């Protein structure tokens, strides 16, 4: 019987299986097995022999020759399923199954599968090093979409070039710090869209990590439970955003040593390949000294760059305000019947006179919304 293991996102594995005929899910086999009578004994050579009597119709397994094992198939089953995988494979073989396809096996399951000489491993890693073309394109998009932060954008450009030219597959680990609402998260989103073609970024709010639930999520939980490692296995881009990383407890921060160093995230159940990834940590601290007090020296030294984001200048605040006003008018954020009631120039003029008293994007956005609302309230068309 041929056994193949695939290390790839579940969505990719699902498309692979969908192209095949004659498959059945391991979950269904386990359901039948739970209701069957099984006996085991050893032959004269010490080999385990399994005799099983099914109480249900097993034609599904006899007429289909490919068994598919997904992590989701094992929800509700304890880890002994992995430890006894040799018994399950022997039963499948007796049923005439010719091939077993396994998606992202746990570390325990993989260690038990390695005894099989006919085991075939496929590591289909979808993320390569960022090309120079994509890096240069990103620089143009950051200049176009992100107002201000010239020093930060230059530092990011420099470090992307460093990652591209250096040998090895170490992740690029960056810390963005500065007051909230001045572009840190927005830069990460632009990077994901430009470099990987998606807005879907794994984002963890690290200031909320505390207690046993977080410890289990990041380090040690049952294979059937949701975990950080599962999120990484099925990521859509190779950018990871860890908001307020410095506020995470020390016992959570320690989970990231190997990831920052080697590009591998390992917990109790899975080992995730994070080669060539871009890991962006953010902090609302305004100085390196504040971060050094919250992050151990050993972990802090693993950042490739600690990049300050500075507050908007008066000119930049006006640009931010104008951009927000235009986005409301042009992007469908306001219903069309109300747009014609708004004097855009009047709104901008009103905002310009007030915006210098506001410090960040969110506050300026709220100001714009309030000014637009006042403009509508004063309009005769609003009252009809």
C-alpha positions as CSV (number, residue, x, y, z in Angstrom):
1,X,0.0,0.0,0.0
2,X,1.3,3.4,-1.0
3,X,1.4,6.1,1.7
4,X,1.9,9.8,0.7
5,X,2.2,12.8,3.0
6,X,1.5,16.3,1.8
7,X,2.7,19.4,3.7
8,X,0.7,22.2,2.1
9,X,-2.4,24.3,2.9
10,X,-5.6,22.3,3.3
11,X,-7.2,24.2,0.5
12,X,-4.5,23.0,-1.9
13,X,-4.8,19.4,-0.6
14,X,-8.6,19.6,-1.1
15,X,-8.2,20.6,-4.7
16,X,-5.7,17.7,-5.2
17,X,-8.1,15.2,-3.8
18,X,-11.1,16.6,-5.8
19,X,-9.3,15.6,-9.0
20,X,-9.2,11.9,-8.0
21,X,-11.7,9.1,-8.3
22,X,-12.3,6.3,-5.8
23,X,-11.6,8.2,-2.6
24,X,-13.1,7.9,0.9
25,X,-12.4,9.8,4.1
26,X,-10.5,8.3,7.0
27,X,-13.2,9.7,9.3
28,X,-15.8,7.4,7.8
29,X,-13.5,4.4,8.2
30,X,-13.0,5.3,11.9
31,X,-16.8,5.5,12.4
32,X,-17.2,2.0,11.0
33,X,-14.3,0.8,13.0
34,X,-15.8,2.1,16.2
35,X,-18.8,-0.2,15.7
36,X,-16.7,-3.2,14.6
37,X,-15.2,-6.1,16.6
38,X,-11.4,-6.2,16.4
39,X,-8.9,-8.8,17.6
40,X,-5.1,-8.7,17.4
41,X,-2.4,-11.3,17.8
42,X,1.1,-12.0,16.8
43,X,2.2,-14.6,14.3
44,X,5.2,-16.9,14.6
45,X,7.5,-14.1,13.4
46,X,6.2,-11.6,16.0
47,X,4.3,-9.6,13.4
48,X,0.9,-8.1,14.6
49,X,-2.1,-9.6,12.8
50,X,-5.4,-7.9,13.0
51,X,-8.8,-9.6,12.6
52,X,-11.8,-7.4,12.3
53,X,-15.5,-8.1,11.9
54,X,-17.5,-5.1,10.6
55,X,-21.2,-4.8,11.6
56,X,-21.9,-2.4,8.7
57,X,-21.7,-2.6,4.9
58,X,-18.0,-2.0,4.0
59,X,-18.4,-1.8,0.3
60,X,-17.4,1.9,0.4
61,X,-13.9,0.8,1.4
62,X,-13.7,-2.2,-0.9
63,X,-14.9,-0.4,-4.0
64,X,-12.7,2.7,-3.4
65,X,-9.0,2.4,-3.3
66,X,-7.7,5.7,-1.9
67,X,-8.1,6.7,1.8
68,X,-7.8,10.4,2.5
69,X,-6.7,11.6,6.0
70,X,-7.2,15.3,6.9
71,X,-6.6,16.8,10.4
72,X,-10.3,17.7,10.5
73,X,-11.1,13.9,10.2
74,X,-9.5,13.4,13.6
75,X,-11.6,16.0,15.6
76,X,-13.0,14.1,18.6
77,X,-10.4,11.4,18.5
78,X,-7.5,11.2,21.1
79,X,-3.9,11.0,20.1
80,X,-4.0,7.2,20.4
81,X,-5.3,7.2,16.8
82,X,-1.8,8.5,15.8
83,X,0.0,6.1,18.0
84,X,-2.0,3.1,16.6
85,X,-1.8,4.2,13.0
86,X,0.0,1.0,12.1
87,X,-3.0,-1.0,13.1
88,X,-5.4,1.2,11.1
89,X,-3.1,1.0,8.0
90,X,-3.0,-2.8,8.3
91,X,-6.8,-2.9,8.4
92,X,-7.0,-0.7,5.3
93,X,-4.6,-2.9,3.5
94,X,-6.7,-6.0,4.3
95,X,-9.7,-4.1,2.8
96,X,-7.8,-3.7,-0.4
97,X,-7.0,0.0,-0.1
98,X,-4.1,0.8,-2.5
99,X,-3.2,4.3,-1.5
100,X,-3.4,6.6,1.6
101,X,-3.1,10.4,1.2
102,X,-2.4,12.4,4.4
103,X,-2.6,16.1,4.8
104,X,-0.3,17.9,7.3
105,X,0.2,15.0,9.8
106,X,0.9,15.9,13.4
107,X,4.4,15.3,14.8
108,X,3.3,12.2,16.6
109,X,1.6,10.8,13.5
110,X,4.6,11.6,11.3
111,X,7.0,9.9,13.7
112,X,4.9,6.7,13.5
113,X,4.7,6.9,9.7
114,X,8.4,7.2,9.2
115,X,8.8,3.4,9.9
116,X,7.2,2.7,6.5
117,X,9.9,2.3,3.8
118,X,7.4,3.2,1.0
119,X,6.4,6.5,2.7
120,X,6.5,9.4,0.2
121,X,6.7,13.0,1.5
122,X,5.7,16.0,-0.6
123,X,6.6,19.5,0.7
124,X,4.8,21.9,-1.5
125,X,6.0,25.2,-0.2
126,X,4.1,28.0,-2.0
127,X,6.2,31.0,-0.9
128,X,9.6,31.8,-2.4
129,X,11.9,34.7,-1.7
130,X,10.5,38.0,-2.8
131,X,11.8,39.1,-6.2
132,X,13.5,42.4,-6.9
133,X,10.6,43.3,-9.3
134,X,8.0,42.8,-6.5
135,X,10.2,44.7,-4.0
136,X,10.5,47.7,-6.4
137,X,6.8,47.6,-7.1
138,X,6.0,47.6,-3.4
139,X,8.2,50.7,-2.9
140,X,6.1,52.6,-5.5
141,X,2.8,51.4,-3.9
142,X,4.0,52.5,-0.4
143,X,4.9,55.9,-1.7
144,X,1.5,56.2,-3.4
145,X,-0.7,54.8,-0.6
146,X,1.0,55.6,2.6
147,X,1.3,59.3,3.6
148,X,4.5,60.3,5.3
149,X,6.7,57.8,7.1
150,X,9.6,58.3,4.6
151,X,12.2,56.9,7.0
152,X,10.1,53.9,7.7
153,X,9.5,53.1,4.1
154,X,13.2,53.5,3.3
155,X,14.1,51.1,6.1
156,X,11.6,48.5,4.9
157,X,13.0,48.8,1.4
158,X,16.5,48.3,2.7
159,X,15.6,45.2,4.7
160,X,13.7,43.6,1.9
161,X,16.8,43.9,-0.3
162,X,18.9,42.4,2.5
163,X,16.5,39.4,2.7
164,X,16.6,39.0,-1.1
165,X,20.4,38.9,-1.4
166,X,21.4,37.0,1.6
167,X,21.8,33.2,1.5
168,X,19.5,31.0,3.5
169,X,15.8,31.2,4.2
170,X,15.6,33.1,7.5
171,X,12.5,35.2,8.0
172,X,12.6,38.9,7.9
173,X,11.6,40.1,11.4
174,X,10.6,43.7,11.7
175,X,9.3,45.8,14.6
176,X,7.2,48.8,13.8
177,X,6.8,51.2,16.8
178,X,5.1,54.5,17.4
179,X,1.8,56.1,18.4
180,X,-1.4,54.3,17.2
181,X,-3.1,55.2,14.0
182,X,-0.1,56.5,12.0
183,X,0.3,53.7,9.5
184,X,1.9,50.7,11.0
185,X,-0.8,48.2,10.3
186,X,-1.7,49.8,7.0
187,X,1.9,49.4,5.8
188,X,1.7,45.7,6.6
189,X,-1.6,45.3,4.6
190,X,-0.1,47.1,1.6
191,X,2.9,44.8,1.8
192,X,0.7,41.7,1.8
193,X,-1.4,42.9,-1.1
194,X,1.6,44.0,-3.2
195,X,4.0,41.0,-2.4
196,X,1.5,38.2,-2.2
197,X,-1.6,39.4,-4.0
198,X,-4.0,39.1,-1.0
199,X,-5.4,41.2,1.8
200,X,-5.6,38.1,4.0
201,X,-2.9,38.4,6.6
202,X,-2.6,36.3,9.8
203,X,-3.0,38.8,12.5
204,X,-2.8,38.2,16.2
205,X,-3.5,40.7,18.9
206,X,-0.8,39.9,21.3
207,X,-1.9,42.2,24.1
208,X,-4.9,39.9,24.5
209,X,-2.8,36.8,25.1
210,X,-2.8,35.7,28.7
211,X,-3.8,32.6,30.7
212,X,-4.1,28.9,29.9
213,X,-6.2,29.4,26.8
214,X,-3.5,31.5,25.1
215,X,-0.8,29.2,26.3
216,X,-2.6,26.2,24.7
217,X,-3.3,28.1,21.5
218,X,0.4,29.1,21.0
219,X,2.2,26.1,22.5
220,X,0.3,23.0,23.6
221,X,-3.3,22.0,22.8
222,X,-5.1,18.9,21.6
223,X,-4.6,18.2,17.9
224,X,-8.3,18.7,17.3
225,X,-8.4,22.2,18.8
226,X,-7.8,25.5,17.0
227,X,-4.1,26.6,17.3
228,X,-1.7,29.2,16.0
229,X,0.2,26.5,14.1
230,X,-2.9,25.5,12.2
231,X,-3.5,29.1,11.2
232,X,0.1,29.2,9.9
233,X,-0.3,25.9,8.0
234,X,-3.2,27.4,6.1
235,X,-2.0,30.9,5.6
236,X,-2.7,32.8,2.3
237,X,0.4,34.9,2.4
238,X,3.8,34.7,4.0
239,X,3.3,37.9,6.1
240,X,2.5,37.5,9.7
241,X,1.3,40.5,11.8
242,X,1.7,40.4,15.6
243,X,0.1,43.5,17.0
244,X,1.3,44.9,20.3
245,X,3.9,42.1,20.6
246,X,5.7,43.7,23.5
247,X,2.6,43.4,25.6
248,X,2.4,39.7,25.3
249,X,3.5,37.8,28.5
250,X,7.0,36.5,28.5
251,X,5.8,32.9,28.5
252,X,4.0,33.6,25.1
253,X,6.9,35.5,23.6
254,X,9.2,32.5,24.1
255,X,7.1,30.6,21.6
256,X,8.7,32.7,18.9
257,X,12.4,32.2,19.4
258,X,12.7,29.4,16.8
259,X,10.4,31.1,14.3
260,X,12.4,34.3,14.4
261,X,15.7,32.4,14.1
262,X,15.1,29.6,11.8
263,X,11.7,30.2,10.1
264,X,10.1,27.2,11.8
265,X,7.2,27.3,14.2
266,X,7.0,24.2,16.4
267,X,4.3,23.4,19.0
268,X,3.1,20.2,20.6
269,X,1.4,19.0,17.4
270,X,2.9,20.6,14.3
271,X,6.1,21.9,12.8
272,X,5.3,24.7,10.3
273,X,7.7,25.8,7.6
274,X,7.9,29.7,7.7
275,X,10.9,30.1,5.4
276,X,11.3,33.5,3.7
277,X,8.4,34.9,5.7
278,X,8.0,38.5,6.7
279,X,7.1,38.8,10.4
280,X,5.9,42.3,11.4
281,X,5.5,43.0,15.1
282,X,4.0,46.3,16.1
283,X,4.0,48.3,19.3
284,X,2.4,51.6,20.4
285,X,5.5,52.3,22.6
286,X,7.3,55.4,21.4
287,X,10.9,54.4,22.3
288,X,13.2,51.5,22.0
289,X,13.9,51.6,25.7
290,X,10.2,51.0,26.5
291,X,10.3,47.9,24.2
292,X,13.5,46.6,25.7
293,X,11.9,46.7,29.1
294,X,9.1,44.5,27.9
295,X,11.0,42.1,25.5
296,X,13.9,39.9,26.6
297,X,17.3,40.9,25.2
298,X,17.7,37.5,23.6
299,X,14.4,38.0,21.7
300,X,14.9,41.7,21.0
301,X,18.2,40.9,19.3
302,X,16.4,38.7,16.8
303,X,14.6,41.7,15.1
304,X,16.3,42.5,11.8
305,X,15.1,46.1,12.2
306,X,13.3,48.2,14.8
307,X,11.6,50.9,12.7
308,X,10.1,54.1,14.2
309,X,6.8,55.5,12.8
310,X,6.6,59.2,13.5
311,X,3.5,61.4,14.1
312,X,2.0,63.2,11.1
313,X,3.2,66.7,10.3
314,X,0.5,69.4,9.8
315,X,0.9,69.0,6.0
316,X,0.5,65.3,6.2
317,X,-2.6,65.6,8.4
318,X,-4.2,67.7,5.6
319,X,-3.2,65.1,3.0
320,X,-4.7,62.3,5.2
321,X,-7.9,64.2,5.6
322,X,-8.2,64.9,1.9
323,X,-7.6,61.2,1.1
324,X,-10.3,60.1,3.5
325,X,-12.8,62.6,2.1
326,X,-12.1,61.4,-1.4
327,X,-12.4,57.8,-0.4
328,X,-15.8,58.3,1.1
329,X,-17.1,60.0,-2.1
330,X,-15.5,57.6,-4.6
331,X,-15.5,54.2,-2.9
332,X,-19.2,53.7,-2.2
333,X,-18.9,54.3,1.5
334,X,-21.7,56.9,1.2
335,X,-25.0,56.1,-0.5
336,X,-25.2,57.7,-3.9
337,X,-28.3,59.8,-3.2
338,X,-26.4,61.6,-0.4
339,X,-23.2,62.3,-2.3
340,X,-24.9,64.9,-4.5
341,X,-26.0,66.7,-1.3
342,X,-22.4,67.2,-0.2
343,X,-20.2,70.1,-1.2
344,X,-16.8,68.3,-1.2
345,X,-14.8,71.6,-1.3
346,X,-16.7,72.9,1.7
347,X,-16.2,69.7,3.6
348,X,-12.4,69.8,2.9
349,X,-12.2,73.4,3.9
350,X,-14.0,72.7,7.2
351,X,-11.8,69.7,7.9
352,X,-8.6,71.6,7.1
353,X,-9.4,74.2,9.7
354,X,-9.8,71.6,12.4
355,X,-7.5,68.7,11.5
356,X,-4.4,70.1,13.1
357,X,-5.9,69.3,16.5
358,X,-6.1,65.6,15.7
359,X,-3.2,63.2,15.9
360,X,-3.9,60.0,14.0
361,X,-5.8,58.4,11.1
362,X,-8.7,57.2,13.2
363,X,-9.3,60.5,14.8
364,X,-9.1,62.3,11.5
365,X,-11.5,59.8,9.9
366,X,-14.0,60.4,12.7
367,X,-13.6,64.2,12.1
368,X,-14.3,63.7,8.4
369,X,-17.4,61.6,9.2
370,X,-18.7,64.3,11.6
371,X,-18.1,67.1,9.1
372,X,-19.9,65.2,6.3
373,X,-22.8,64.5,8.7
374,X,-23.1,68.2,9.6
375,X,-23.0,69.0,5.9
376,X,-25.9,66.6,5.2
377,X,-27.9,67.9,8.2
378,X,-27.6,71.5,7.0
379,X,-28.7,70.5,3.4
380,X,-32.3,71.1,2.5
381,X,-32.3,67.9,0.5
382,X,-31.7,65.9,3.7
383,X,-34.9,67.1,5.2
384,X,-37.1,66.0,2.3
